[in-house]
Amino acid sequence: MTLVPVAAILAQAGPFEPTWASLEQYSVPEWYRDAKFGIFIHWGVYSVPAFGNEWYPRNMYREGSDEYRHHVEVFGSHKRFGYKDFIPQLTAERFDPVEWADLFAQAGARYVVPVAEHHDGFAMYDTALSDWCAAKMGPRRDIVGELATAVRERGMVFGLSSHRAEHWWFFNGGMTFDSDVRDPANAGLYGPAQPEGTQPDETFLNDWLARSCELVDRYRPQVVWFDWWIEQPAFEPYLREFASYYYNRAAEWGVGVAINYKNQAFPVRAAVYDVERGQLGDIREPFWQTDTSVSRNSWGYVANQDYKTAESVIHDLVDIVSKNGCLLLNIGPKPDGTIPDPEREILLQIGEWLRVNGEAIYGTRHWRVFGEGPTHVVGGSFSDTKRAPFTSADFRFTAQGDALYAICMGWPEREFVIRSLSPNLALYLDDVADVTMLGSAETLGWSRDDAGLHVTAPATRPCDFAYVLKITRKTP
């Protein structure tokens, strides 16, 4: 296949140059800061074995692993039946992008980010740079393109993710014994299969850049999400080249876009920081994002998912938004393109909550402090299942216009008490006009003393969890 010449990419005209100094002039678009909630989608060939997690393609070639043993027991030798042989079973026969988009809209999502290519190297889009893609094998459909159309028709923003960087070493286990990874005929899918501790070479890096730019040109995503391995030193100049190309293309299109990165792959102001399966302990400037999944054990579809509750996801969403972040929540469809019922139910419960309380989420900004209460949120990646359940003493704050929203994570016996609004604290508001609860028509009694703002709980709960008090301030 012919790759896009790097020189042509570097020649792209626009306001950004491929230097960090130039790229740090980037601004997060307002649509992104307002959106707060998006859907991530891990769907690929790894959904077919439905065992372990989405790293099955790597682990099945690692002798001694559970996936290796499972593969031999169920499918036979790796030389006779390798990962490539799962591709025909990714049928997508029941994949309906319109139905998916309708579900995401009902869930209250404002943007959607499918995985365009995972570490396994199988592109879920129509690429000119490889024959190993969904448009030419398996579904024989441009999954990403079809979904992009449906998502945009429903007024949501479309993005995509690329995990191509990790492909450099992803299948290297298959090079250590007699497997189909060692067959040159399969190099287009499995290669380069190099040791994990080595840096990618120029050929691989140019291919990564060409694929990334092809995704931008073909699908015009407004979010491009990268996984962690782009932080390797060899990627640094290629990241600058890609970011300048993408930002310049966005300027040409007249839309706001974002690159998601992890760890220290980008300077703080040059892209949007992403925390995997975790949150932050306090407000962060600039804007940031959490990516996590409805399942604790896998991003892709597996037979035995350990699901979170809708309540815990909503609590995380509220906590993240109060700290100037947004939540990208992942689902894992089945090989035939259906979304598992438990995942649909979680999404619909989130949507039901947002229909009542979305005013306190969409378009808001963080307040002077993110919140109060006894429950400690463990900051950092891979920590989103470590916190204790929130209580009725835990509040998170958001703000918009003349309103302060105090979101209580539990239901009290008689009254809500917001200690941050005590007159003896600097956060005290002396111009409160009224206090109401979103979704409730009841008139609420309220008063203030040294213990804080006291609000009588209404007789009927307006939703099942996370209750929003709207504190309206007097207009001048």
Secondary structure, DSSP 8 states (H G I E B T S, - for coil): -----HHHHHT--SS--SSHHHHTT----HHHHHH-EEEEE--SGGGTT-SS-TTHHHHTTSTTSHHHHHHHHHH--TTTS-GGGGGGG---TT--HHHHHHHHHHTT-SEEEEEEE-TT--BSS--SS-S-BTTTSTT-S-HHHHHHHHHHHTT-EE-EEE-GGGGGTTTGGGGSSSSGGG-GGGHHHH-----TTS---HHHHHHHHHHHHHHHHHH--SEEEE-GGGGSGGGHHHHHHHHHHHHHHHHHHT---EEEE-TTSS-TTTSEEEEET-B-SS--SS-EEEEEESBSS-SS--SS--B--HHHHHHHHHHHHHTTEEEEEEE---TTS---HHHHHHHHHHHHHHHHHGGGTTT-EEEEEEEESS----BBTT-TTSS----TT-EEEEEETTEEEEEESS--SSEEEEGGG-TTSTT--S-EEEEEETT--S---EEEETTEEEEE--SS-SSSS-EEEEEEE---
